[in-house]
Amino acid sequence: MKTYYVYIMCSRRNGTLYIGVTSDIIKRIYEHKNDLVEGFTKKYCEHCLVWYEIYETPEDAIQREKQIKKWKRGWKLRLIEENNPEWKDLYNDLLEGSGFPPSQE
C-alpha cells in the first residue's frame, strides 16, 4: 500500500519553515537537501527535515498540509518541539529505516 507524508523542513532551529506533501519522502527530501528543484527550499536553504506524519490517502495528507499551513507560526514550532525537541534532522533515520538509498530519478 502506498503511503503519503506531510513534512516540515527548516533552515535552522526556529528558522524559516517549509511544509510539504509527498508520496516518496526519501526522494523528496533528497531533492530538497541537494537543491535539485527550484523554489522556496532552495532559496531559503531549507535542508533539515524536522517533522513528518504518515497518511494512507493523498486526500488526508493534502488536507493536513493545508491545515498546518494556516496555523500560526507558534503552533508549527510547538508541533516540531513536541515531537523533535532537539530539532534533529530526521532524514538519516528515514534512510536507515528504508534499507536503501534515495532514488535519483
Biotite code that builds the C-alpha atoms (Angstrom):
import biotite.structure as struc

atoms = struc.array([
    struc.Atom([0.000, 0.000, 0.000], chain_id="A", res_id=1, res_name="MET", atom_name="CA", element="C"),
    struc.Atom([1.256, 3.470, -0.901], chain_id="A", res_id=2, res_name="LYS", atom_name="CA", element="C"),
    struc.Atom([1.799, 5.989, 1.891], chain_id="A", res_id=3, res_name="THR", atom_name="CA", element="C"),
    struc.Atom([1.760, 9.774, 1.856], chain_id="A", res_id=4, res_name="TYR", atom_name="CA", element="C"),
    struc.Atom([3.688, 12.196, 4.004], chain_id="A", res_id=5, res_name="TYR", atom_name="CA", element="C"),
    struc.Atom([3.256, 15.708, 5.308], chain_id="A", res_id=6, res_name="VAL", atom_name="CA", element="C"),
    struc.Atom([6.594, 17.132, 6.370], chain_id="A", res_id=7, res_name="TYR", atom_name="CA", element="C"),
    struc.Atom([8.319, 20.237, 7.678], chain_id="A", res_id=8, res_name="ILE", atom_name="CA", element="C"),
    struc.Atom([11.772, 21.370, 6.570], chain_id="A", res_id=9, res_name="MET", atom_name="CA", element="C"),
    struc.Atom([13.756, 24.171, 8.188], chain_id="A", res_id=10, res_name="CYS", atom_name="CA", element="C"),
    struc.Atom([16.871, 26.211, 7.522], chain_id="A", res_id=11, res_name="SER", atom_name="CA", element="C"),
    struc.Atom([17.943, 26.024, 11.184], chain_id="A", res_id=12, res_name="ARG", atom_name="CA", element="C"),
    struc.Atom([16.339, 25.729, 14.609], chain_id="A", res_id=13, res_name="ARG", atom_name="CA", element="C"),
    struc.Atom([13.490, 28.256, 14.776], chain_id="A", res_id=14, res_name="ASN", atom_name="CA", element="C"),
    struc.Atom([14.401, 29.379, 11.256], chain_id="A", res_id=15, res_name="GLY", atom_name="CA", element="C"),
    struc.Atom([12.336, 29.526, 8.099], chain_id="A", res_id=16, res_name="THR", atom_name="CA", element="C"),
    struc.Atom([9.848, 26.651, 7.761], chain_id="A", res_id=17, res_name="LEU", atom_name="CA", element="C"),
    struc.Atom([8.580, 24.836, 4.695], chain_id="A", res_id=18, res_name="TYR", atom_name="CA", element="C"),
    struc.Atom([5.584, 22.481, 4.778], chain_id="A", res_id=19, res_name="ILE", atom_name="CA", element="C"),
    struc.Atom([5.114, 19.963, 2.000], chain_id="A", res_id=20, res_name="GLY", atom_name="CA", element="C"),
    struc.Atom([3.390, 16.750, 1.000], chain_id="A", res_id=21, res_name="VAL", atom_name="CA", element="C"),
    struc.Atom([4.786, 13.784, -0.955], chain_id="A", res_id=22, res_name="THR", atom_name="CA", element="C"),
    struc.Atom([4.332, 10.094, -1.661], chain_id="A", res_id=23, res_name="SER", atom_name="CA", element="C"),
    struc.Atom([8.109, 9.461, -1.713], chain_id="A", res_id=24, res_name="ASP", atom_name="CA", element="C"),
    struc.Atom([9.608, 11.229, 1.272], chain_id="A", res_id=25, res_name="ILE", atom_name="CA", element="C"),
    struc.Atom([13.132, 9.887, 0.835], chain_id="A", res_id=26, res_name="ILE", atom_name="CA", element="C"),
    struc.Atom([13.336, 11.091, -2.751], chain_id="A", res_id=27, res_name="LYS", atom_name="CA", element="C"),
    struc.Atom([11.669, 14.424, -1.999], chain_id="A", res_id=28, res_name="ARG", atom_name="CA", element="C"),
    struc.Atom([13.886, 15.275, 0.975], chain_id="A", res_id=29, res_name="ILE", atom_name="CA", element="C"),
    struc.Atom([16.944, 14.256, -1.066], chain_id="A", res_id=30, res_name="TYR", atom_name="CA", element="C"),
    struc.Atom([15.834, 16.771, -3.701], chain_id="A", res_id=31, res_name="GLU", atom_name="CA", element="C"),
    struc.Atom([15.419, 19.499, -1.060], chain_id="A", res_id=32, res_name="HIS", atom_name="CA", element="C"),
    struc.Atom([18.783, 18.767, 0.546], chain_id="A", res_id=33, res_name="LYS", atom_name="CA", element="C"),
    struc.Atom([20.612, 18.881, -2.771], chain_id="A", res_id=34, res_name="ASN", atom_name="CA", element="C"),
    struc.Atom([18.762, 21.905, -4.207], chain_id="A", res_id=35, res_name="ASP", atom_name="CA", element="C"),
    struc.Atom([17.579, 19.869, -7.197], chain_id="A", res_id=36, res_name="LEU", atom_name="CA", element="C"),
    struc.Atom([14.260, 21.717, -7.501], chain_id="A", res_id=37, res_name="VAL", atom_name="CA", element="C"),
    struc.Atom([13.887, 25.457, -7.908], chain_id="A", res_id=38, res_name="GLU", atom_name="CA", element="C"),
    struc.Atom([11.708, 27.104, -5.305], chain_id="A", res_id=39, res_name="GLY", atom_name="CA", element="C"),
    struc.Atom([11.262, 28.058, -1.688], chain_id="A", res_id=40, res_name="PHE", atom_name="CA", element="C"),
    struc.Atom([13.502, 25.460, -0.033], chain_id="A", res_id=41, res_name="THR", atom_name="CA", element="C"),
    struc.Atom([16.372, 26.153, -2.425], chain_id="A", res_id=42, res_name="LYS", atom_name="CA", element="C"),
    struc.Atom([16.053, 29.925, -1.994], chain_id="A", res_id=43, res_name="LYS", atom_name="CA", element="C"),
    struc.Atom([15.998, 29.732, 1.820], chain_id="A", res_id=44, res_name="TYR", atom_name="CA", element="C"),
    struc.Atom([18.440, 26.802, 2.219], chain_id="A", res_id=45, res_name="CYS", atom_name="CA", element="C"),
    struc.Atom([15.948, 24.578, 3.999], chain_id="A", res_id=46, res_name="GLU", atom_name="CA", element="C"),
    struc.Atom([17.768, 21.283, 4.203], chain_id="A", res_id=47, res_name="HIS", atom_name="CA", element="C"),
    struc.Atom([16.714, 19.863, 7.570], chain_id="A", res_id=48, res_name="CYS", atom_name="CA", element="C"),
    struc.Atom([13.712, 17.530, 7.925], chain_id="A", res_id=49, res_name="LEU", atom_name="CA", element="C"),
    struc.Atom([12.384, 18.189, 11.436], chain_id="A", res_id=50, res_name="VAL", atom_name="CA", element="C"),
    struc.Atom([8.878, 16.689, 11.385], chain_id="A", res_id=51, res_name="TRP", atom_name="CA", element="C"),
    struc.Atom([6.648, 14.389, 9.352], chain_id="A", res_id=52, res_name="TYR", atom_name="CA", element="C"),
    struc.Atom([3.416, 12.402, 9.555], chain_id="A", res_id=53, res_name="GLU", atom_name="CA", element="C"),
    struc.Atom([2.260, 9.422, 7.502], chain_id="A", res_id=54, res_name="ILE", atom_name="CA", element="C"),
    struc.Atom([-1.145, 9.081, 5.817], chain_id="A", res_id=55, res_name="TYR", atom_name="CA", element="C"),
    struc.Atom([-2.885, 6.339, 3.865], chain_id="A", res_id=56, res_name="GLU", atom_name="CA", element="C"),
    struc.Atom([-4.583, 8.581, 1.311], chain_id="A", res_id=57, res_name="THR", atom_name="CA", element="C"),
    struc.Atom([-3.377, 11.606, -0.639], chain_id="A", res_id=58, res_name="PRO", atom_name="CA", element="C"),
    struc.Atom([-6.547, 13.467, 0.305], chain_id="A", res_id=59, res_name="GLU", atom_name="CA", element="C"),
    struc.Atom([-5.822, 13.108, 4.027], chain_id="A", res_id=60, res_name="ASP", atom_name="CA", element="C"),
    struc.Atom([-2.221, 14.227, 3.563], chain_id="A", res_id=61, res_name="ALA", atom_name="CA", element="C"),
    struc.Atom([-3.182, 17.259, 1.475], chain_id="A", res_id=62, res_name="ILE", atom_name="CA", element="C"),
    struc.Atom([-5.887, 18.226, 3.962], chain_id="A", res_id=63, res_name="GLN", atom_name="CA", element="C"),
    struc.Atom([-3.364, 18.070, 6.832], chain_id="A", res_id=64, res_name="ARG", atom_name="CA", element="C"),
    struc.Atom([-0.776, 20.060, 4.855], chain_id="A", res_id=65, res_name="GLU", atom_name="CA", element="C"),
    struc.Atom([-3.315, 22.816, 4.197], chain_id="A", res_id=66, res_name="LYS", atom_name="CA", element="C"),
    struc.Atom([-4.373, 22.799, 7.850], chain_id="A", res_id=67, res_name="GLN", atom_name="CA", element="C"),
    struc.Atom([-0.819, 23.224, 9.130], chain_id="A", res_id=68, res_name="ILE", atom_name="CA", element="C"),
    struc.Atom([-0.015, 25.934, 6.563], chain_id="A", res_id=69, res_name="LYS", atom_name="CA", element="C"),
    struc.Atom([-2.873, 28.022, 8.013], chain_id="A", res_id=70, res_name="LYS", atom_name="CA", element="C"),
    struc.Atom([-1.555, 27.711, 11.561], chain_id="A", res_id=71, res_name="TRP", atom_name="CA", element="C"),
    struc.Atom([0.229, 30.485, 13.397], chain_id="A", res_id=72, res_name="LYS", atom_name="CA", element="C"),
    struc.Atom([3.992, 30.093, 13.475], chain_id="A", res_id=73, res_name="ARG", atom_name="CA", element="C"),
    struc.Atom([3.989, 29.329, 17.203], chain_id="A", res_id=74, res_name="GLY", atom_name="CA", element="C"),
    struc.Atom([1.698, 26.347, 16.669], chain_id="A", res_id=75, res_name="TRP", atom_name="CA", element="C"),
    struc.Atom([4.040, 24.973, 13.995], chain_id="A", res_id=76, res_name="LYS", atom_name="CA", element="C"),
    struc.Atom([7.049, 25.402, 16.275], chain_id="A", res_id=77, res_name="LEU", atom_name="CA", element="C"),
    struc.Atom([5.187, 23.638, 19.081], chain_id="A", res_id=78, res_name="ARG", atom_name="CA", element="C"),
    struc.Atom([4.360, 20.731, 16.757], chain_id="A", res_id=79, res_name="LEU", atom_name="CA", element="C"),
    struc.Atom([8.060, 20.313, 15.957], chain_id="A", res_id=80, res_name="ILE", atom_name="CA", element="C"),
    struc.Atom([9.174, 20.766, 19.581], chain_id="A", res_id=81, res_name="GLU", atom_name="CA", element="C"),
    struc.Atom([6.685, 18.174, 20.883], chain_id="A", res_id=82, res_name="GLU", atom_name="CA", element="C"),
    struc.Atom([7.988, 15.508, 18.536], chain_id="A", res_id=83, res_name="ASN", atom_name="CA", element="C"),
    struc.Atom([11.583, 16.590, 17.935], chain_id="A", res_id=84, res_name="ASN", atom_name="CA", element="C"),
    struc.Atom([12.753, 18.879, 20.776], chain_id="A", res_id=85, res_name="PRO", atom_name="CA", element="C"),
    struc.Atom([16.380, 18.786, 19.586], chain_id="A", res_id=86, res_name="GLU", atom_name="CA", element="C"),
    struc.Atom([15.380, 19.740, 16.026], chain_id="A", res_id=87, res_name="TRP", atom_name="CA", element="C"),
    struc.Atom([17.325, 16.707, 14.826], chain_id="A", res_id=88, res_name="LYS", atom_name="CA", element="C"),
    struc.Atom([17.436, 16.132, 11.063], chain_id="A", res_id=89, res_name="ASP", atom_name="CA", element="C"),
    struc.Atom([15.210, 13.063, 10.641], chain_id="A", res_id=90, res_name="LEU", atom_name="CA", element="C"),
    struc.Atom([16.363, 12.251, 7.103], chain_id="A", res_id=91, res_name="TYR", atom_name="CA", element="C"),
    struc.Atom([19.103, 9.804, 8.149], chain_id="A", res_id=92, res_name="ASN", atom_name="CA", element="C"),
    struc.Atom([16.621, 7.977, 10.382], chain_id="A", res_id=93, res_name="ASP", atom_name="CA", element="C"),
    struc.Atom([14.392, 7.542, 7.338], chain_id="A", res_id=94, res_name="LEU", atom_name="CA", element="C"),
    struc.Atom([17.291, 6.225, 5.268], chain_id="A", res_id=95, res_name="LEU", atom_name="CA", element="C"),
    struc.Atom([18.285, 3.742, 7.967], chain_id="A", res_id=96, res_name="GLU", atom_name="CA", element="C"),
    struc.Atom([14.709, 2.517, 8.223], chain_id="A", res_id=97, res_name="GLY", atom_name="CA", element="C"),
    struc.Atom([14.281, 2.145, 4.475], chain_id="A", res_id=98, res_name="SER", atom_name="CA", element="C"),
    struc.Atom([17.238, -0.121, 3.819], chain_id="A", res_id=99, res_name="GLY", atom_name="CA", element="C"),
    struc.Atom([18.145, 1.637, 0.567], chain_id="A", res_id=100, res_name="PHE", atom_name="CA", element="C"),
    struc.Atom([19.479, 4.991, -0.683], chain_id="A", res_id=101, res_name="PRO", atom_name="CA", element="C"),
    struc.Atom([17.093, 7.531, -2.259], chain_id="A", res_id=102, res_name="PRO", atom_name="CA", element="C"),
    struc.Atom([16.094, 7.040, -5.858], chain_id="A", res_id=103, res_name="SER", atom_name="CA", element="C"),
    struc.Atom([17.630, 9.598, -8.186], chain_id="A", res_id=104, res_name="GLN", atom_name="CA", element="C"),
    struc.Atom([15.052, 9.813, -10.946], chain_id="A", res_id=105, res_name="GLU", atom_name="CA", element="C"),
])
